[in-house]
Amino acid sequence: MRFLVVEDDGIIAFDIVSRLKELGCGDVSVAATGAAAIRQAERLQPHLIFMDIALKGGMDGIEAAEVIRDRFGIPIVYVTAHSDPAVRNRAMATSPAGYIVKPFTTADLVCAIRSALRTP
């Protein structure tokens, strides 16, 4: 399985990648901006994307998720510190496969993967 982590904080990106690799998810790529996420989604065709909402650059994670969903149909799980109702409602309008609030646990990632990919 291929995963894409979209996170502009290198420490958090490293943490997510490390946890995924510990779970046996060996094919994990990282993007730091919305534009890079779209390019990598097209090139890599990952099975699942973990997307931060607040990204550097001209496009936030919600905008990137909309493009990725419309163009490629790849499921997206938001991993974000944003628990503000307005932001959450905007994110939920993109029909995500999940929404994890930071700080998160490895169990949160496992549940999100299983739910998004409908695996036991």
Biopython code that builds the backbone (N, CA, C, O; Angstrom):
import numpy as np
from Bio.PDB.StructureBuilder import StructureBuilder

atoms = [
    (1, "MET", "N", (0.831, -1.181, 0.000)),
    (1, "MET", "CA", (0.000, 0.000, 0.000)),
    (1, "MET", "C", (0.877, 1.246, 0.000)),
    (1, "MET", "O", (1.936, 1.283, 0.626)),
    (2, "ARG", "N", (0.416, 2.249, -0.706)),
    (2, "ARG", "CA", (1.123, 3.527, -0.774)),
    (2, "ARG", "C", (0.357, 4.584, 0.026)),
    (2, "ARG", "O", (-0.869, 4.675, -0.042)),
    (3, "PHE", "N", (1.112, 5.375, 0.780)),
    (3, "PHE", "CA", (0.542, 6.448, 1.590)),
    (3, "PHE", "C", (1.270, 7.740, 1.275)),
    (3, "PHE", "O", (2.460, 7.737, 0.960)),
    (4, "LEU", "N", (0.539, 8.847, 1.365)),
    (4, "LEU", "CA", (1.125, 10.167, 1.217)),
    (4, "LEU", "C", (0.777, 10.969, 2.462)),
    (4, "LEU", "O", (-0.388, 11.060, 2.849)),
    (5, "VAL", "N", (1.790, 11.547, 3.082)),
    (5, "VAL", "CA", (1.611, 12.408, 4.253)),
    (5, "VAL", "C", (1.847, 13.838, 3.791)),
    (5, "VAL", "O", (2.916, 14.166, 3.277)),
    (6, "VAL", "N", (0.840, 14.688, 3.978)),
    (6, "VAL", "CA", (0.955, 16.092, 3.589)),
    (6, "VAL", "C", (1.011, 16.907, 4.874)),
    (6, "VAL", "O", (0.004, 17.098, 5.555)),
    (7, "GLU", "N", (2.205, 17.378, 5.185)),
    (7, "GLU", "CA", (2.456, 18.060, 6.461)),
    (7, "GLU", "C", (3.649, 18.977, 6.280)),
    (7, "GLU", "O", (4.702, 18.537, 5.816)),
    (8, "ASP", "N", (3.502, 20.262, 6.644)),
    (8, "ASP", "CA", (4.607, 21.202, 6.470)),
    (8, "ASP", "C", (5.514, 21.311, 7.684)),
    (8, "ASP", "O", (6.540, 21.988, 7.621)),
    (9, "ASP", "N", (5.165, 20.669, 8.774)),
    (9, "ASP", "CA", (6.033, 20.618, 9.956)),
    (9, "ASP", "C", (6.839, 19.327, 9.875)),
    (9, "ASP", "O", (6.289, 18.231, 9.983)),
    (10, "GLY", "N", (8.147, 19.469, 9.684)),
    (10, "GLY", "CA", (9.003, 18.300, 9.477)),
    (10, "GLY", "C", (8.976, 17.303, 10.613)),
    (10, "GLY", "O", (9.045, 16.097, 10.375)),
    (11, "ILE", "N", (8.878, 17.778, 11.842)),
    (11, "ILE", "CA", (8.854, 16.866, 12.992)),
    (11, "ILE", "C", (7.571, 16.038, 12.992)),
    (11, "ILE", "O", (7.612, 14.831, 13.234)),
    (12, "ILE", "N", (6.453, 16.670, 12.727)),
    (12, "ILE", "CA", (5.181, 15.940, 12.702)),
    (12, "ILE", "C", (5.144, 14.983, 11.517)),
    (12, "ILE", "O", (4.671, 13.854, 11.645)),
    (13, "ALA", "N", (5.645, 15.430, 10.359)),
    (13, "ALA", "CA", (5.701, 14.544, 9.189)),
    (13, "ALA", "C", (6.541, 13.312, 9.504)),
    (13, "ALA", "O", (6.141, 12.189, 9.196)),
    (14, "PHE", "N", (7.709, 13.522, 10.120)),
    (14, "PHE", "CA", (8.581, 12.414, 10.497)),
    (14, "PHE", "C", (7.868, 11.466, 11.458)),
    (14, "PHE", "O", (7.980, 10.247, 11.325)),
    (15, "ASP", "N", (7.131, 12.023, 12.430)),
    (15, "ASP", "CA", (6.399, 11.210, 13.397)),
    (15, "ASP", "C", (5.357, 10.333, 12.708)),
    (15, "ASP", "O", (5.262, 9.139, 12.992)),
    (16, "ILE", "N", (4.582, 10.921, 11.807)),
    (16, "ILE", "CA", (3.550, 10.150, 11.106)),
    (16, "ILE", "C", (4.192, 9.063, 10.253)),
    (16, "ILE", "O", (3.759, 7.911, 10.278)),
    (17, "VAL", "N", (5.227, 9.430, 9.498)),
    (17, "VAL", "CA", (5.915, 8.453, 8.650)),
    (17, "VAL", "C", (6.486, 7.324, 9.491)),
    (17, "VAL", "O", (6.349, 6.156, 9.130)),
    (18, "SER", "N", (7.123, 7.655, 10.603)),
    (18, "SER", "CA", (7.707, 6.637, 11.485)),
    (18, "SER", "C", (6.640, 5.679, 12.004)),
    (18, "SER", "O", (6.832, 4.463, 12.010)),
    (19, "ARG", "N", (5.525, 6.237, 12.435)),
    (19, "ARG", "CA", (4.442, 5.382, 12.950)),
    (19, "ARG", "C", (3.882, 4.482, 11.857)),
    (19, "ARG", "O", (3.609, 3.305, 12.095)),
    (20, "LEU", "N", (3.713, 5.034, 10.662)),
    (20, "LEU", "CA", (3.199, 4.211, 9.564)),
    (20, "LEU", "C", (4.170, 3.088, 9.218)),
    (20, "LEU", "O", (3.756, 1.958, 8.959)),
    (21, "LYS", "N", (5.450, 3.402, 9.214)),
    (21, "LYS", "CA", (6.445, 2.362, 8.912)),
    (21, "LYS", "C", (6.485, 1.301, 10.004)),
    (21, "LYS", "O", (6.671, 0.121, 9.706)),
    (22, "GLU", "N", (6.313, 1.701, 11.274)),
    (22, "GLU", "CA", (6.242, 0.730, 12.366)),
    (22, "GLU", "C", (5.046, -0.206, 12.191)),
    (22, "GLU", "O", (5.078, -1.359, 12.621)),
    (23, "LEU", "N", (4.000, 0.304, 11.558)),
    (23, "LEU", "CA", (2.800, -0.507, 11.304)),
    (23, "LEU", "C", (2.956, -1.390, 10.062)),
    (23, "LEU", "O", (2.054, -2.156, 9.720)),
    (24, "GLY", "N", (4.099, -1.279, 9.396)),
    (24, "GLY", "CA", (4.333, -2.097, 8.217)),
    (24, "GLY", "C", (3.958, -1.415, 6.919)),
    (24, "GLY", "O", (3.934, -2.048, 5.863)),
    (25, "CYS", "N", (3.664, -0.128, 6.992)),
    (25, "CYS", "CA", (3.328, 0.649, 5.797)),
    (25, "CYS", "C", (4.626, 1.227, 5.247)),
    (25, "CYS", "O", (4.978, 2.365, 5.560)),
    (26, "GLY", "N", (5.328, 0.468, 4.446)),
    (26, "GLY", "CA", (6.662, 0.846, 4.019)),
    (26, "GLY", "C", (6.731, 1.879, 2.925)),
    (26, "GLY", "O", (7.751, 2.559, 2.809)),
    (27, "ASP", "N", (5.702, 2.034, 2.114)),
    (27, "ASP", "CA", (5.735, 2.943, 0.978)),
    (27, "ASP", "C", (5.029, 4.241, 1.356)),
    (27, "ASP", "O", (3.848, 4.424, 1.060)),
    (28, "VAL", "N", (5.762, 5.142, 2.012)),
    (28, "VAL", "CA", (5.191, 6.391, 2.517)),
    (28, "VAL", "C", (5.990, 7.556, 1.951)),
    (28, "VAL", "O", (7.212, 7.605, 2.092)),
    (29, "SER", "N", (5.299, 8.494, 1.311)),
    (29, "SER", "CA", (5.921, 9.701, 0.772)),
    (29, "SER", "C", (5.404, 10.911, 1.533)),
    (29, "SER", "O", (4.389, 10.833, 2.225)),
    (30, "VAL", "N", (6.108, 12.029, 1.400)),
    (30, "VAL", "CA", (5.746, 13.255, 2.115)),
    (30, "VAL", "C", (5.698, 14.420, 1.138)),
    (30, "VAL", "O", (6.522, 14.525, 0.230)),
    (31, "ALA", "N", (4.717, 15.292, 1.343)),
    (31, "ALA", "CA", (4.617, 16.567, 0.635)),
    (31, "ALA", "C", (4.404, 17.644, 1.684)),
    (31, "ALA", "O", (3.768, 17.395, 2.707)),
    (32, "ALA", "N", (4.933, 18.849, 1.438)),
    (32, "ALA", "CA", (4.842, 19.913, 2.434)),
    (32, "ALA", "C", (3.867, 21.026, 2.050)),
    (32, "ALA", "O", (3.562, 21.884, 2.878)),
    (33, "THR", "N", (3.372, 21.029, 0.809)),
    (33, "THR", "CA", (2.436, 22.057, 0.372)),
    (33, "THR", "C", (1.256, 21.406, -0.351)),
    (33, "THR", "O", (1.316, 20.246, -0.757)),
    (34, "GLY", "N", (0.195, 22.176, -0.497)),
    (34, "GLY", "CA", (-0.962, 21.667, -1.225)),
    (34, "GLY", "C", (-0.637, 21.356, -2.672)),
    (34, "GLY", "O", (-1.057, 20.325, -3.198)),
    (35, "ALA", "N", (0.113, 22.245, -3.325)),
    (35, "ALA", "CA", (0.483, 22.021, -4.725)),
    (35, "ALA", "C", (1.334, 20.766, -4.879)),
    (35, "ALA", "O", (1.129, 19.989, -5.812)),
    (36, "ALA", "N", (2.289, 20.562, -3.967)),
    (36, "ALA", "CA", (3.125, 19.361, -4.016)),
    (36, "ALA", "C", (2.276, 18.116, -3.768)),
    (36, "ALA", "O", (2.521, 17.067, -4.364)),
    (37, "ALA", "N", (1.291, 18.229, -2.899)),
    (37, "ALA", "CA", (0.409, 17.091, -2.615)),
    (37, "ALA", "C", (-0.348, 16.670, -3.871)),
    (37, "ALA", "O", (-0.484, 15.479, -4.149)),
    (38, "ILE", "N", (-0.833, 17.636, -4.620)),
    (38, "ILE", "CA", (-1.569, 17.327, -5.856)),
    (38, "ILE", "C", (-0.646, 16.649, -6.857)),
    (38, "ILE", "O", (-1.014, 15.647, -7.470)),
    (39, "ARG", "N", (0.551, 17.197, -7.021)),
    (39, "ARG", "CA", (1.515, 16.584, -7.959)),
    (39, "ARG", "C", (1.861, 15.156, -7.554)),
    (39, "ARG", "O", (1.884, 14.254, -8.392)),
    (40, "GLN", "N", (2.132, 14.955, -6.258)),
    (40, "GLN", "CA", (2.496, 13.609, -5.804)),
    (40, "GLN", "C", (1.304, 12.658, -5.862)),
    (40, "GLN", "O", (1.475, 11.474, -6.153)),
    (41, "ALA", "N", (0.121, 13.149, -5.594)),
    (41, "ALA", "CA", (-1.064, 12.288, -5.698)),
    (41, "ALA", "C", (-1.213, 11.776, -7.124)),
    (41, "ALA", "O", (-1.523, 10.605, -7.341)),
    (42, "GLU", "N", (-0.993, 12.656, -8.092)),
    (42, "GLU", "CA", (-1.095, 12.247, -9.490)),
    (42, "GLU", "C", (-0.002, 11.246, -9.860)),
    (42, "GLU", "O", (-0.261, 10.243, -10.523)),
    (43, "ARG", "N", (1.213, 11.533, -9.424)),
    (43, "ARG", "CA", (2.356, 10.689, -9.792)),
    (43, "ARG", "C", (2.362, 9.349, -9.070)),
    (43, "ARG", "O", (2.631, 8.314, -9.680)),
    (44, "LEU", "N", (2.065, 9.365, -7.765)),
    (44, "LEU", "CA", (2.196, 8.153, -6.945)),
    (44, "LEU", "C", (0.917, 7.330, -6.845)),
    (44, "LEU", "O", (0.970, 6.125, -6.600)),
    (45, "GLN", "N", (-0.240, 7.982, -7.035)),
    (45, "GLN", "CA", (-1.530, 7.323, -6.860)),
    (45, "GLN", "C", (-1.577, 6.545, -5.541)),
    (45, "GLN", "O", (-1.785, 5.332, -5.547)),
    (46, "PRO", "N", (-1.386, 7.234, -4.413)),
    (46, "PRO", "CA", (-1.403, 6.532, -3.119)),
    (46, "PRO", "C", (-2.791, 5.978, -2.812)),
    (46, "PRO", "O", (-3.794, 6.445, -3.353)),
    (47, "HIS", "N", (-2.832, 4.992, -1.948)),
    (47, "HIS", "CA", (-4.101, 4.413, -1.532)),
    (47, "HIS", "C", (-4.818, 5.307, -0.526)),
    (47, "HIS", "O", (-6.045, 5.292, -0.430)),
    (48, "LEU", "N", (-4.027, 6.097, 0.233)),
    (48, "LEU", "CA", (-4.584, 6.954, 1.267)),
    (48, "LEU", "C", (-3.649, 8.141, 1.503)),
    (48, "LEU", "O", (-2.426, 8.013, 1.438)),
    (49, "ILE", "N", (-4.259, 9.301, 1.781)),
    (49, "ILE", "CA", (-3.488, 10.507, 2.069)),
    (49, "ILE", "C", (-3.850, 11.002, 3.457)),
    (49, "ILE", "O", (-5.028, 11.123, 3.796)),
    (50, "PHE", "N", (-2.820, 11.291, 4.270)),
    (50, "PHE", "CA", (-2.996, 11.959, 5.557)),
    (50, "PHE", "C", (-2.662, 13.426, 5.321)),
    (50, "PHE", "O", (-1.527, 13.756, 4.977)),
    (51, "MET", "N", (-3.647, 14.310, 5.503)),
    (51, "MET", "CA", (-3.537, 15.707, 5.097)),
    (51, "MET", "C", (-3.689, 16.661, 6.274)),
    (51, "MET", "O", (-4.695, 16.631, 6.982)),
    (52, "ASP", "N", (-2.679, 17.510, 6.477)),
    (52, "ASP", "CA", (-2.813, 18.602, 7.438)),
    (52, "ASP", "C", (-3.664, 19.688, 6.782)),
    (52, "ASP", "O", (-3.663, 19.824, 5.558)),
    (53, "ILE", "N", (-4.382, 20.451, 7.581)),
    (53, "ILE", "CA", (-5.212, 21.519, 7.024)),
    (53, "ILE", "C", (-4.411, 22.796, 6.826)),
    (53, "ILE", "O", (-4.486, 23.415, 5.766)),
    (54, "ALA", "N", (-3.646, 23.194, 7.833)),
    (54, "ALA", "CA", (-2.863, 24.428, 7.754)),
    (54, "ALA", "C", (-1.526, 24.131, 7.093)),
    (54, "ALA", "O", (-0.639, 23.536, 7.706)),
    (55, "LEU", "N", (-1.386, 24.544, 5.849)),
    (55, "LEU", "CA", (-0.153, 24.317, 5.099)),
    (55, "LEU", "C", (0.424, 25.652, 4.647)),
    (55, "LEU", "O", (-0.309, 26.615, 4.426)),
    (56, "LYS", "N", (1.737, 25.697, 4.513)),
    (56, "LYS", "CA", (2.379, 26.881, 3.957)),
    (56, "LYS", "C", (2.098, 26.930, 2.458)),
    (56, "LYS", "O", (1.824, 25.910, 1.827)),
    (57, "GLY", "N", (2.172, 28.121, 1.911)),
    (57, "GLY", "CA", (1.917, 28.281, 0.485)),
    (57, "GLY", "C", (0.527, 28.852, 0.257)),
    (57, "GLY", "O", (-0.169, 29.203, 1.210)),
    (58, "GLY", "N", (0.134, 28.942, -0.967)),
    (58, "GLY", "CA", (-1.124, 29.578, -1.321)),
    (58, "GLY", "C", (-2.353, 28.702, -1.223)),
    (58, "GLY", "O", (-3.459, 29.169, -1.493)),
    (59, "MET", "N", (-2.194, 27.446, -0.846)),
    (59, "MET", "CA", (-3.311, 26.505, -0.820)),
    (59, "MET", "C", (-3.294, 25.748, 0.500)),
    (59, "MET", "O", (-2.269, 25.183, 0.882)),
    (60, "ASP", "N", (-4.430, 25.734, 1.199)),
    (60, "ASP", "CA", (-4.467, 24.948, 2.433)),
    (60, "ASP", "C", (-4.835, 23.498, 2.120)),
    (60, "ASP", "O", (-5.111, 23.151, 0.972)),
    (61, "GLY", "N", (-4.833, 22.666, 3.147)),
    (61, "GLY", "CA", (-5.085, 21.245, 2.958)),
    (61, "GLY", "C", (-6.493, 20.931, 2.473)),
    (61, "GLY", "O", (-6.702, 19.949, 1.760)),
    (62, "ILE", "N", (-7.447, 21.748, 2.850)),
    (62, "ILE", "CA", (-8.827, 21.513, 2.406)),
    (62, "ILE", "C", (-8.947, 21.761, 0.913)),
    (62, "ILE", "O", (-9.583, 20.984, 0.200)),
    (63, "GLU", "N", (-8.339, 22.837, 0.438)),
    (63, "GLU", "CA", (-8.361, 23.117, -1.002)),
    (63, "GLU", "C", (-7.651, 22.012, -1.783)),
    (63, "GLU", "O", (-8.136, 21.569, -2.824)),
    (64, "ALA", "N", (-6.501, 21.571, -1.274)),
    (64, "ALA", "CA", (-5.765, 20.489, -1.931)),
    (64, "ALA", "C", (-6.590, 19.205, -1.930)),
    (64, "ALA", "O", (-6.618, 18.479, -2.924)),
    (65, "ALA", "N", (-7.257, 18.929, -0.822)),
    (65, "ALA", "CA", (-8.080, 17.719, -0.725)),
    (65, "ALA", "C", (-9.213, 17.732, -1.746)),
    (65, "ALA", "O", (-9.533, 16.701, -2.337)),
    (66, "GLU", "N", (-9.818, 18.898, -1.952)),
    (66, "GLU", "CA", (-10.897, 18.997, -2.943)),
    (66, "GLU", "C", (-10.396, 18.660, -4.339)),
    (66, "GLU", "O", (-11.051, 17.927, -5.080)),
    (67, "VAL", "N", (-9.235, 19.197, -4.697)),
    (67, "VAL", "CA", (-8.664, 18.923, -6.015)),
    (67, "VAL", "C", (-8.335, 17.443, -6.150)),
    (67, "VAL", "O", (-8.656, 16.818, -7.160)),
    (68, "ILE", "N", (-7.696, 16.888, -5.133)),
    (68, "ILE", "CA", (-7.300, 15.474, -5.174)),
    (68, "ILE", "C", (-8.531, 14.578, -5.260)),
    (68, "ILE", "O", (-8.550, 13.621, -6.035)),
    (69, "ARG", "N", (-9.547, 14.879, -4.477)),
    (69, "ARG", "CA", (-10.778, 14.085, -4.515)),
    (69, "ARG", "C", (-11.411, 14.143, -5.907)),
    (69, "ARG", "O", (-11.785, 13.114, -6.470)),
    (70, "ASP", "N", (-11.525, 15.353, -6.452)),
    (70, "ASP", "CA", (-12.187, 15.518, -7.750)),
    (70, "ASP", "C", (-11.400, 14.901, -8.896)),
    (70, "ASP", "O", (-11.993, 14.319, -9.805)),
    (71, "ARG", "N", (-10.081, 15.017, -8.871)),
    (71, "ARG", "CA", (-9.259, 14.509, -9.979)),
    (71, "ARG", "C", (-8.932, 13.025, -9.866)),
    (71, "ARG", "O", (-8.922, 12.309, -10.867)),
    (72, "PHE", "N", (-8.661, 12.560, -8.635)),
    (72, "PHE", "CA", (-8.109, 11.218, -8.490)),
    (72, "PHE", "C", (-8.943, 10.278, -7.624)),
    (72, "PHE", "O", (-8.740, 9.065, -7.669)),
    (73, "GLY", "N", (-9.863, 10.803, -6.850)),
    (73, "GLY", "CA", (-10.711, 9.966, -5.999)),
    (73, "GLY", "C", (-9.973, 9.249, -4.884)),
    (73, "GLY", "O", (-10.424, 8.200, -4.423)),
    (74, "ILE", "N", (-8.849, 9.793, -4.440)),
    (74, "ILE", "CA", (-8.056, 9.160, -3.383)),
    (74, "ILE", "C", (-8.636, 9.561, -2.024)),
    (74, "ILE", "O", (-8.877, 10.745, -1.788)),
    (75, "PRO", "N", (-8.864, 8.595, -1.129)),
    (75, "PRO", "CA", (-9.382, 8.948, 0.197)),
    (75, "PRO", "C", (-8.373, 9.770, 1.000)),
    (75, "PRO", "O", (-7.163, 9.559, 0.928)),
    (76, "ILE", "N", (-8.921, 10.712, 1.764)),
    (76, "ILE", "CA", (-8.090, 11.616, 2.558)),
    (76, "ILE", "C", (-8.544, 11.604, 4.008)),
    (76, "ILE", "O", (-9.736, 11.682, 4.306)),
    (77, "VAL", "N", (-7.562, 11.505, 4.908)),
    (77, "VAL", "CA", (-7.798, 11.630, 6.337)),
    (77, "VAL", "C", (-7.092, 12.903, 6.782)),
    (77, "VAL", "O", (-5.880, 13.040, 6.613)),
    (78, "TYR", "N", (-7.849, 13.828, 7.348)),
    (78, "TYR", "CA", (-7.240, 15.033, 7.887)),
    (78, "TYR", "C", (-6.571, 14.710, 9.216)),
    (78, "TYR", "O", (-7.151, 14.032, 10.064)),
    (79, "VAL", "N", (-5.349, 15.199, 9.391)),
    (79, "VAL", "CA", (-4.625, 15.092, 10.657)),
    (79, "VAL", "C", (-4.253, 16.531, 10.997)),
    (79, "VAL", "O", (-3.338, 17.100, 10.403)),
    (80, "THR", "N", (-4.962, 17.109, 11.949)),
    (80, "THR", "CA", (-4.849, 18.546, 12.145)),
    (80, "THR", "C", (-5.030, 18.968, 13.590)),
    (80, "THR", "O", (-5.637, 18.256, 14.390)),
    (81, "ALA", "N", (-4.500, 20.123, 13.912)),
    (81, "ALA", "CA", (-4.711, 20.712, 15.236)),
    (81, "ALA", "C", (-5.998, 21.531, 15.251)),
    (81, "ALA", "O", (-6.424, 21.996, 16.308)),
    (82, "HIS", "N", (-6.613, 21.709, 14.096)),
    (82, "HIS", "CA", (-7.824, 22.521, 14.000)),
    (82, "HIS", "C", (-9.046, 21.753, 14.486)),
    (82, "HIS", "O", (-9.485, 20.790, 13.858)),
    (83, "SER", "N", (-9.582, 22.197, 15.613)),
    (83, "SER", "CA", (-10.834, 21.613, 16.096)),
    (83, "SER", "C", (-11.925, 22.673, 16.091)),
    (83, "SER", "O", (-13.026, 22.439, 16.589)),
    (84, "ASP", "N", (-11.620, 23.845, 15.525)),
    (84, "ASP", "CA", (-12.586, 24.919, 15.395)),
    (84, "ASP", "C", (-13.774, 24.431, 14.548)),
    (84, "ASP", "O", (-13.566, 23.876, 13.469)),
    (85, "PRO", "N", (-15.003, 24.628, 15.016)),
    (85, "PRO", "CA", (-16.171, 24.129, 14.281)),
    (85, "PRO", "C", (-16.264, 24.618, 12.835)),
    (85, "PRO", "O", (-16.663, 23.850, 11.960)),
    (86, "ALA", "N", (-15.910, 25.864, 12.566)),
    (86, "ALA", "CA", (-15.996, 26.379, 11.195)),
    (86, "ALA", "C", (-15.007, 25.667, 10.273)),
    (86, "ALA", "O", (-15.342, 25.316, 9.142)),
    (87, "VAL", "N", (-13.795, 25.459, 10.765)),
    (87, "VAL", "CA", (-12.782, 24.752, 9.970)),
    (87, "VAL", "C", (-13.196, 23.296, 9.787)),
    (87, "VAL", "O", (-13.102, 22.751, 8.688)),
    (88, "ARG", "N", (-13.652, 22.671, 10.866)),
    (88, "ARG", "CA", (-14.088, 21.273, 10.790)),
    (88, "ARG", "C", (-15.240, 21.118, 9.801)),
    (88, "ARG", "O", (-15.257, 20.168, 9.019)),
    (89, "ASN", "N", (-16.201, 22.036, 9.827)),
    (89, "ASN", "CA", (-17.332, 21.959, 8.898)),
    (89, "ASN", "C", (-16.874, 22.126, 7.454)),
    (89, "ASN", "O", (-17.364, 21.434, 6.562)),
    (90, "ARG", "N", (-15.940, 23.039, 7.224)),
    (90, "ARG", "CA", (-15.390, 23.217, 5.875)),
    (90, "ARG", "C", (-14.669, 21.948, 5.414)),
    (90, "ARG", "O", (-14.795, 21.535, 4.261)),
    (91, "ALA", "N", (-13.915, 21.339, 6.325)),
    (91, "ALA", "CA", (-13.211, 20.098, 5.982)),
    (91, "ALA", "C", (-14.197, 18.962, 5.726)),
    (91, "ALA", "O", (-14.026, 18.193, 4.780)),
    (92, "MET", "N", (-15.214, 18.853, 6.552)),
    (92, "MET", "CA", (-16.177, 17.761, 6.402)),
    (92, "MET", "C", (-16.964, 17.869, 5.095)),
    (92, "MET", "O", (-17.455, 16.863, 4.582)),
    (93, "ALA", "N", (-17.086, 19.078, 4.558)),
    (93, "ALA", "CA", (-17.778, 19.270, 3.288)),
    (93, "ALA", "C", (-17.028, 18.609, 2.130)),
    (93, "ALA", "O", (-17.594, 18.441, 1.050)),
    (94, "THR", "N", (-15.763, 18.233, 2.338)),
    (94, "THR", "CA", (-14.979, 17.567, 1.293)),
    (94, "THR", "C", (-15.126, 16.047, 1.353)),
    (94, "THR", "O", (-14.466, 15.327, 0.603)),
    (95, "SER", "N", (-15.985, 15.561, 2.241)),
    (95, "SER", "CA", (-16.224, 14.109, 2.399)),
    (95, "SER", "C", (-14.943, 13.331, 2.695)),
    (95, "SER", "O", (-14.597, 12.404, 1.962)),
    (96, "PRO", "N", (-14.235, 13.705, 3.766)),
    (96, "PRO", "CA", (-12.994, 12.986, 4.075)),
    (96, "PRO", "C", (-13.278, 11.568, 4.570)),
    (96, "PRO", "O", (-14.382, 11.250, 5.014)),
    (97, "ALA", "N", (-12.255, 10.736, 4.478)),
    (97, "ALA", "CA", (-12.354, 9.365, 4.990)),
    (97, "ALA", "C", (-12.142, 9.345, 6.494)),
    (97, "ALA", "O", (-12.406, 8.331, 7.140)),
    (98, "GLY", "N", (-11.667, 10.458, 7.069)),
    (98, "GLY", "CA", (-11.450, 10.543, 8.502)),
    (98, "GLY", "C", (-10.937, 11.908, 8.898)),
    (98, "GLY", "O", (-10.570, 12.725, 8.053)),
    (99, "TYR", "N", (-10.917, 12.143, 10.222)),
    (99, "TYR", "CA", (-10.487, 13.432, 10.774)),
    (99, "TYR", "C", (-9.848, 13.139, 12.122)),
    (99, "TYR", "O", (-10.536, 12.747, 13.064)),
    (100, "ILE", "N", (-8.537, 13.326, 12.219)),
    (100, "ILE", "CA", (-7.795, 13.065, 13.447)),
    (100, "ILE", "C", (-7.288, 14.396, 13.985)),
    (100, "ILE", "O", (-6.689, 15.180, 13.249)),
    (101, "VAL", "N", (-7.530, 14.654, 15.276)),
    (101, "VAL", "CA", (-7.062, 15.881, 15.899)),
    (101, "VAL", "C", (-5.736, 15.617, 16.610)),
    (101, "VAL", "O", (-5.610, 14.665, 17.381)),
    (102, "LYS", "N", (-4.752, 16.474, 16.339)),
    (102, "LYS", "CA", (-3.455, 16.386, 17.007)),
    (102, "LYS", "C", (-3.616, 16.837, 18.447)),
    (102, "LYS", "O", (-4.413, 17.740, 18.700)),
    (103, "PRO", "N", (-2.912, 16.266, 19.394)),
    (103, "PRO", "CA", (-1.997, 15.139, 19.226)),
    (103, "PRO", "C", (-2.785, 13.842, 19.016)),
    (103, "PRO", "O", (-3.911, 13.704, 19.494)),
    (104, "PHE", "N", (-2.190, 12.920, 18.312)),
    (104, "PHE", "CA", (-2.852, 11.673, 17.968)),
    (104, "PHE", "C", (-2.018, 10.493, 18.440)),
    (104, "PHE", "O", (-0.852, 10.641, 18.807)),
    (105, "THR", "N", (-2.633, 9.327, 18.425)),
    (105, "THR", "CA", (-1.940, 8.099, 18.807)),
    (105, "THR", "C", (-1.774, 7.214, 17.577)),
    (105, "THR", "O", (-2.391, 7.449, 16.538)),
    (106, "THR", "N", (-0.945, 6.212, 17.709)),
    (106, "THR", "CA", (-0.817, 5.235, 16.632)),
    (106, "THR", "C", (-2.150, 4.533, 16.409)),
    (106, "THR", "O", (-2.506, 4.218, 15.273)),
    (107, "ALA", "N", (-2.881, 4.290, 17.480)),
    (107, "ALA", "CA", (-4.205, 3.669, 17.351)),
    (107, "ALA", "C", (-5.137, 4.524, 16.503)),
    (107, "ALA", "O", (-5.950, 3.988, 15.751)),
    (108, "ASP", "N", (-5.030, 5.853, 16.613)),
    (108, "ASP", "CA", (-5.839, 6.740, 15.768)),
    (108, "ASP", "C", (-5.520, 6.512, 14.293)),
    (108, "ASP", "O", (-6.422, 6.468, 13.456)),
    (109, "LEU", "N", (-4.233, 6.367, 13.979)),
    (109, "LEU", "CA", (-3.831, 6.116, 12.590)),
    (109, "LEU", "C", (-4.356, 4.775, 12.104)),
    (109, "LEU", "O", (-4.854, 4.666, 10.983)),
    (110, "VAL", "N", (-4.243, 3.750, 12.952)),
    (110, "VAL", "CA", (-4.730, 2.415, 12.574)),
    (110, "VAL", "C", (-6.229, 2.455, 12.289)),
    (110, "VAL", "O", (-6.688, 1.918, 11.281)),
    (111, "CYS", "N", (-6.984, 3.086, 13.173)),
    (111, "CYS", "CA", (-8.445, 3.180, 12.973)),
    (111, "CYS", "C", (-8.769, 3.928, 11.693)),
    (111, "CYS", "O", (-9.672, 3.538, 10.953)),
    (112, "ALA", "N", (-8.034, 5.004, 11.428)),
    (112, "ALA", "CA", (-8.286, 5.788, 10.214)),
    (112, "ALA", "C", (-7.992, 4.967, 8.970)),
    (112, "ALA", "O", (-8.759, 5.000, 8.009)),
    (113, "ILE", "N", (-6.888, 4.230, 8.980)),
    (113, "ILE", "CA", (-6.539, 3.397, 7.825)),
    (113, "ILE", "C", (-7.596, 2.341, 7.591)),
    (113, "ILE", "O", (-8.068, 2.161, 6.469)),
    (114, "ARG", "N", (-7.972, 1.638, 8.657)),
    (114, "ARG", "CA", (-8.978, 0.578, 8.520)),
    (114, "ARG", "C", (-10.314, 1.119, 8.038)),
    (114, "ARG", "O", (-10.970, 0.513, 7.191)),
    (115, "SER", "N", (-10.708, 2.251, 8.576)),
    (115, "SER", "CA", (-11.976, 2.845, 8.177)),
    (115, "SER", "C", (-11.931, 3.332, 6.736)),
    (115, "SER", "O", (-12.846, 3.068, 5.956)),
    (116, "ALA", "N", (-10.867, 4.043, 6.385)),
    (116, "ALA", "CA", (-10.755, 4.606, 5.043)),
    (116, "ALA", "C", (-10.633, 3.547, 3.965)),
    (116, "ALA", "O", (-11.176, 3.694, 2.870)),
    (117, "LEU", "N", (-9.918, 2.483, 4.280)),
    (117, "LEU", "CA", (-9.687, 1.426, 3.289)),
    (117, "LEU", "C", (-10.573, 0.212, 3.504)),
    (117, "LEU", "O", (-10.494, -0.775, 2.772)),
    (118, "ARG", "N", (-11.418, 0.304, 4.524)),
    (118, "ARG", "CA", (-12.375, -0.771, 4.866)),
    (118, "ARG", "C", (-11.695, -2.122, 5.000)),
    (118, "ARG", "O", (-12.110, -3.117, 4.406)),
    (119, "THR", "N", (-10.611, -2.124, 5.818)),
    (119, "THR", "CA", (-9.897, -3.375, 6.085)),
    (119, "THR", "C", (-10.137, -3.798, 7.526)),
    (119, "THR", "O", (-10.343, -2.945, 8.389)),
    (120, "PRO", "N", (-10.114, -5.087, 7.801)),
    (120, "PRO", "CA", (-10.352, -5.568, 9.181)),
    (120, "PRO", "C", (-9.207, -5.265, 10.116)),
    (120, "PRO", "O", (-9.266, -5.607, 11.297)),
]
sb = StructureBuilder()
sb.init_structure("model")
sb.init_model(0)
sb.init_chain("A")
sb.init_seg("    ")
for serial, (resi, resn, name, xyz) in enumerate(atoms, 1):
    if name == "N":
        sb.init_residue(resn, " ", resi, " ")
    sb.init_atom(name, np.array(xyz, "f"), 0.0, 1.0, " ", f" {name:<3s}", serial, name[0])
structure = sb.get_structure()
